[in-house]
Amino acid sequence: MRAIVGGIPGVGKSTVLDLLRARLGPRLDVVNYGTVMMDEARLRGVANRDEMRRLPAQVQREIQASAARRIASAQAEYLIVDTHFSIRTPQGYLPGMPLHVVSAMSPDVLVVIAASPEEISYRRAADTSRIRDASLESVREELEMEKLFAVAASNESGAPLSIIMNRQGEAEKAAGELASIMGVRSR
């Protein structure tokens, strides 16, 4: 089972994935798409993510495609690609999972981890280790864009799209919903 799981910063995606990883152990492989992209970029002599962002668009697309092929070849009983479906930039929103990447990965399911805008805003404001826009208006817009980009990815791949709400204090429940969507069987 191959899933692409996205969510905007502050929804608790990492927490949910960590809980699922604790349940499944070695049966689950979680790969971060951005990390795999950076690994592919290093093979081309790129030193860091800032340098990668400055590469010509065509080179970035080639790196994206290489990373997608590498992930597509992964063998795991359960594989999750940890990513963002949309990325907010000063110029507007970029697809975190461009259509050519989604097609190459052939996911069985797409999942957006979400939370209420109020919860996300609170989590962002409380996280002093990161600089994130915590305004409700901004969070609402980012949530909407994440879902819209996920719909486009679902349309391109033909994979069903699920949205899991990660309410405050209910990350275990969200991890259970993700396990169910992925058809996880107990052993």
C-alpha positions in Angstrom: 0.0 0.0 0.0 1.4 3.3 -1.1 0.1 6.6 0.3 1.0 10.2 -0.2 0.2 12.1 3.0 0.2 15.9 3.1 -0.7 18.7 5.4 0.2 22.3 6.0 2.6 23.2 8.8 0.9 23.0 12.2 -1.6 20.3 11.5 0.4 17.7 13.4 1.2 15.5 10.4 4.6 14.5 11.8 3.0 13.5 15.1 0.4 11.4 13.4 3.0 9.7 11.2 5.2 9.0 14.2 2.3 7.3 16.0 1.6 5.2 13.0 5.3 4.3 12.7 5.3 3.2 16.4 2.3 0.9 15.7 3.6 -0.7 12.6 7.4 -0.7 13.2 9.4 -2.1 10.2 6.2 -2.8 8.2 6.0 1.0 7.5 8.4 3.0 5.6 7.9 6.8 5.8 9.9 8.8 3.3 10.0 12.6 3.2 9.8 13.7 -0.4 11.8 16.9 0.2 14.6 14.8 1.8 14.7 12.4 -1.2 14.8 15.4 -3.5 17.8 16.8 -1.6 19.5 13.5 -1.8 19.0 13.5 -5.6 20.2 17.1 -5.8 23.4 16.2 -3.9 24.2 13.7 -6.6 24.3 16.7 -8.9 26.6 18.7 -6.7 24.0 20.8 -4.9 25.0 21.5 -1.3 21.8 22.6 0.4 18.0 23.3 -0.1 18.6 27.0 -0.6 20.9 26.2 -3.5 18.4 23.7 -4.9 15.7 26.3 -4.9 17.9 28.6 -7.1 18.4 25.9 -9.8 16.7 26.5 -13.2 13.1 25.2 -13.2 14.0 22.4 -15.7 16.8 21.1 -13.5 14.4 21.2 -10.5 11.8 19.2 -12.5 14.5 16.6 -13.3 15.4 16.3 -9.6 11.7 16.0 -8.8 11.3 13.2 -11.3 14.4 11.4 -10.1 13.2 11.5 -6.5 9.7 10.2 -7.6 11.3 7.3 -9.5 13.4 6.4 -6.5 10.4 6.5 -4.2 8.3 4.5 -6.7 10.9 1.7 -6.6 10.8 1.4 -2.8 9.6 -1.9 -1.5 7.6 -1.8 1.7 4.5 -3.4 3.0 3.2 0.1 3.8 4.9 3.1 2.3 4.0 6.7 3.1 5.4 9.7 1.2 5.4 12.6 3.7 5.0 15.9 1.9 2.9 19.0 1.3 0.5 19.1 -1.6 0.9 22.9 -1.8 3.8 25.2 -0.9 3.2 28.9 -0.1 5.8 31.2 -1.6 6.0 35.0 -2.0 4.9 34.5 -5.6 1.9 32.3 -4.8 1.3 28.6 -4.3 3.4 25.9 -5.9 2.4 22.3 -6.2 4.3 20.2 -3.6 3.4 17.1 -5.6 3.4 18.2 -9.3 1.3 16.0 -11.5 4.3 14.3 -13.2 5.6 13.3 -9.7 2.2 11.9 -8.6 1.9 9.9 -11.8 5.4 8.4 -11.3 4.7 7.4 -7.7 1.4 5.6 -8.6 -0.2 6.1 -5.1 -3.0 3.8 -3.9 -4.4 6.6 -1.8 -3.9 10.3 -1.0 -4.5 11.7 2.4 -4.6 15.3 3.7 -4.1 15.7 7.5 -6.0 18.7 8.6 -7.1 20.5 11.7 -9.3 23.5 12.5 -7.8 26.9 11.5 -8.0 27.9 15.2 -6.0 24.9 16.3 -3.4 25.3 13.6 -3.0 29.0 14.4 -2.6 28.2 18.1 0.0 25.5 17.4 2.0 27.8 15.1 2.0 30.6 17.6 3.1 28.2 20.4 6.0 26.9 18.2 8.8 29.4 18.8 11.3 27.3 17.0 9.9 28.1 13.6 8.8 31.3 11.9 5.2 30.7 10.5 2.3 32.9 9.8 -0.2 32.1 12.5 -3.0 34.5 11.3 -6.4 32.8 11.0 -6.9 34.2 7.5 -3.6 32.9 6.3 -4.2 29.4 7.8 -7.7 29.2 6.3 -6.2 30.0 2.9 -3.4 27.5 3.2 -5.8 24.7 4.3 -8.0 25.4 1.3 -5.1 25.4 -1.1 -3.7 22.1 0.4 -7.0 20.5 -0.3 -7.4 21.9 -3.8 -3.9 20.7 -4.8 -4.7 17.3 -3.3 -7.8 17.1 -5.4 -5.8 17.8 -8.5 -3.3 15.1 -7.6 -6.2 12.7 -7.0 -7.7 13.5 -10.4 -4.3 13.0 -12.1 -3.5 9.7 -10.3 -7.0 8.2 -10.0 -6.2 7.5 -6.3 -8.9 8.2 -3.8 -8.5 11.2 -1.5 -9.3 11.2 2.2 -9.1 14.1 4.7 -8.3 13.2 8.3 -9.0 15.7 11.0 -6.3 15.8 13.7 -8.1 17.5 16.5 -6.2 18.7 19.6 -5.4 15.7 21.8 -6.6 13.2 19.2 -3.5 12.3 17.2 -3.9 8.6 18.2 -7.4 8.7 16.6 -6.0 10.3 13.5 -3.3 7.7 13.2 -5.9 5.0 13.6 -7.9 6.5 10.7 -4.8 6.6 8.6 -4.1 3.0 9.4 -7.7 2.1 8.4 -7.5 4.0 5.1 -4.3 2.2 4.3 -5.9 -1.2 5.1 -3.5 -2.0 7.9 -4.0 -5.5 9.3 -2.9 -6.5 12.7 -0.3 -9.2 13.0 
